[in-house]
Amino acid sequence: MKKPVLERPVLLDVQGITRLYGPAKGCEAIDFQLHAGEVLGIVGESGSGKSTLLRVLAGLEAPDAGRVVYRRSSGEPEAARSDVHEPDTARRGGTQALGGDPQANAEAELDLYAIGEARRRALLRLEWGLVHQNPRDGLRMGVSAGANIGERLMAQGQRHYGQLRATGQAWMGQVELDPGRIDDAPRTFSGGMQQRLQIARTLVTRPRLVFMDEPTGGLDVSVQARLLDMLRTLVRSLGLSVVLVTHDLAVARLLAHRLMVMRRGQVVETGLTDQILDDPQHEYTQLLVSSVLTP
Amino acid sequence: MNGYNFAYLDEQTKRMIRRALLKAVAIPGYQVPFGGREMPMPYGWGTGGVQVTASILGADDILKVIDQGADDTTNAVSIRHFFQRVAGVETTTATTAADVIQTRHRIPETPLRAGQILVFQVPIPEPLRFIEPSEQETRLMHALEEYGVMHVKLYEDIARYGHIATTYAYPVKVDERYVMDPSPIPKFDNPKLDGNPALMLFGAGREKRLYAIPPYTRVESLDFEDHPFEIQRWEHACALCGSDHSYLDEVITDDQGGRMFVCSDTDYCQSRRGEVA
C-alpha cells in the first residue's frame, strides 16, 4: 500500500536573513522554509523589504547576516522532476532514502553564500530561475525570441541549432505565443508577450525553484488574468517551487499556497493564503486586506 | 636615429610589455592588461601592434609589415618606414625571409615556420563585448568560463541569414579554455591559427590589452553541430597568379562594371607569378 506524501521535503531553508540599508530599510531576521512544489507569496506595501528579501534569496545580493540553504536532493530524484507523478515520486524517494547515494548526500545542502561564486552562478543559471518585474531586465532585447529562449540551453552546452530552435518553438507554444514569431526581436512584442517570453526563457531549463518579482506588474487586467492562468498551469504541470513577491493580493490569492506579510522589513504574519486573506490576525494585515478595491 | 631609443620605446616600457607578453604566452588566449603608451600615430592605426613589435624587435631581425595582406598599402608602408627610421632594422616583403611580421586583417598564405613571430593589430580585444557591455562582467565570464552567450550570437546569425554570417573576427576557443577574438582576420584564416608553428601575439593599443597564441596551440572556431564552421570559397581563381586556394579581393577595374579577383596577399601572388614565369 502506498502512502501519500504528507510532509513535502524542504527545498529552501532561510535562516535569519538580514539585509539593512538603514534602520527599518531592507529586511530583518527573516526565517522561513519553502517546501518542494510550494508557491510562497510575499506581500506587503512598497518599501516593506520584500524585493530586498527576494534579491538576497535569489543570490543577487549578499545578506548582512543569516543563511540561505538550498536542499538539492531532498528526496526528489533528478529524473522525477520532468514528469511529476506523485506516487512515483514518493516511491523513488523511498528507495533513495534506503539506498543512500553518497554523492547526492554530499551535495544535499548548499549554503548559497558559502559556496563559491562559480557554483552560485551555475546554480542560478541552471537550477533556479528569476522572473523580473520588467521583462526588459530579464530579456536580451537585441536578439530574437528564439535566441532568448535558447540562451540558458546554450549555456548548458547544447550545440545543435535545430534542436534549440525546436525547443524554442515548443516553449513559445507553452506560454501561448505564436511560434511563427520565433525570429522576431522582443521589442516588437507587447508588454504581456514580453513577460511570457521571459517566463519561457526562464523555464526552458526546467528549474526547480523560481523567483518572481511582481510578474504581472504593469500589465492591464485582462492580460494579467491570462498570464496568471498560464502561470498557474505551468507551476502545476512542472511541479515548480515558487517564491512570488507581489503587492497585489488578488495575484497572491490565485497563485500562492502560503503567504508571508511583510511590513517595515519584518514578517508580521504567515499562514495559508485563504486563512490570511479571509481571517487576518495582525492589524496591518487587516488594513491591507480591507484596502483592496472591489468593483 | 638621434634622440630616440632603439625601436622608439624606452627600455622600461619594453620590459613592462615583455613581462605582459610572457604572461600572455603562459595563459593562451587570456587578455593581459598593460600600460599602453602614446605612439606617434592615432589609435586605430595599429598602436597596439607597433608597441608589441617595438618591444620584441632585435637589431638583426628582419621585419615585414602587411595590411589586408598587402605590403604596399598606407598602413603597412608607414609602419615599415617607422621601424626603418627608429630601429634601423632590415625590412622585407618576403614572408619566408621575415623574423617578425606585423599584420592587420590577414595571416600570410605562405605557411609560417617555427621561430617566426606574427604580431596582430587588434581594435576590440573582447569577444563578449557585443553582448555584454560591462568590463567587470566580461572578466567574470572569462574567469568562470561562462561562454554560452557566444553561441547566442551565432544562433542569431543562422536565424537571420540561414547560415553563420560572421565572416571576420570569428570567435575561437584557445587551448580549450579562453574564448578569444582573433582580431578582424577573415574566418578564412581561422584554420591557420590552429597548431601554427609560429608565435602569435595580439596587441590592442586603445583598450591596452595583450594576448597570445603560443606555437602549436589548439585553436577551435565555435560552431553548431548542425551548422559546422566553414571558410569562404570563391568561384574564381586569382586573375594574376591563378591561385584557387587563397583569399581573394574583388577589385573594380573601370566604370563599366569590370572587375577582377586577385590574391589579397601580394607577396604570395608575386612569388607564385615568379615561379610560373
Interface residues (C-beta under 8 A of the other chain):
Chain A: E117 A118 R121 R125 R140 G142 V143 S144 G146 A147 G150 E151 R152 M154 A155 Q156 G157 R159 H160 Y161 G162 L164 R165 I182 D183
Chain B: I131 L140 L144 E146 G148 V149 H151 V152 K153 Y155 E156 I158 A159 R160 D223 F224 E225 D226 H227
